Amino acid sequence: MTEIKMVRARRARALPNYRLEIVFDDDTMGVADLSEFVGLGPMTEPLKDPAFFARVFIEMGVPTWPNGCDIDPIHQHMMFREAGALRPVSAAA
């Protein structure tokens, strides 16, 4: 059984090709490929515009866009960890 760690996003930065760098409050980070997420429905359709995708911000520990679309930081952290893609923030420098 996978342990669910309660984490919040501290920072998010849009990268090219619908990737999102997320820094978590446990001083780890990862890069999510959201290319299959954008355009899935009415909430994610605006994210297809790279300028809109780049407007990501953190609201209450959650990466969010101006239209209210957001992604679950706990799920992203778990996915990064399971893929071996979670790394310390200091390693990103």
N, C-alpha and C positions, 0 to 999 in steps of 0.2 A: 504494500500500500504506500502510495506517495504521500510524504508529509507536505501539508499545505502551510507555507510560511506567510504570515500576514506582513505584507510590505506595501509601501506607498511609493509612488514615483515622486522624485524630487525635481527632476528636470527632464525635458524631452526636446529633442532637436530633429527636425525633418532633414533627411538626406535624400540625394537623388534616387530615382526609381522606386518611390513609395516606401522607402526604408525609414525607420524611426529609431533613433538612438534614445534609450531610456536609462536614466540614472535613478537608482532606487535608494531609499533611506537607510539601507544596510551597507551602503558604500560599494555596491556592485552595479554593473551595467551590462547591457546587451543591445543588439541591433535587431529589430524586428522587420521582416519583409512583409509589408502589408499590401503588396501588389494584388493578391487575390481577394483582399478584404474591400478595397475601394471599388465602388460601383456595384456592390451586391444588392443594394436596395435604395430606397429614398434617402435614408440617413447617410449612407456612404457615397452616394452619387456625387455630391459636391467635392469630395476628396480626390476625385479624378483630376481636378484642376491643380497642377503643382503649386500654384500660388496659394490656393486655399489650403492644401495639405500642409504647407509651410507655416500656417497660422496656428499650429498646435500650441497649446498652453497647458499648464497643470492647474487643475481645480480640485481641491480637497484630496490631493495625492493621486489624481487620475489624469492621464493624458486625454485632453478634450479638444474639440474643435468648436468654432463659433456657432455652428448649427446645433450643438448639443450632443453630437456623436462622440463617443469615447471608447476606450479600450480598457479592459480589466488589467491593472498592473500585477495583481497576484497571479493571474493566469499566464501573463507574459513572463514573469519571473520564473514560474514553474517550467514553462516551455524552454526558456534559456538554460535553466539548470539541467533539465533532462537531456538537452542536446549538447551539453558541455560547452555552451556558448556564453555562460555567465562569467564575467571577469571582474576583478577588483577595479575600482575607479582609478587608482594610481597606475594601473597597467595601461590605461588609455592614453596617457600623456606621451 
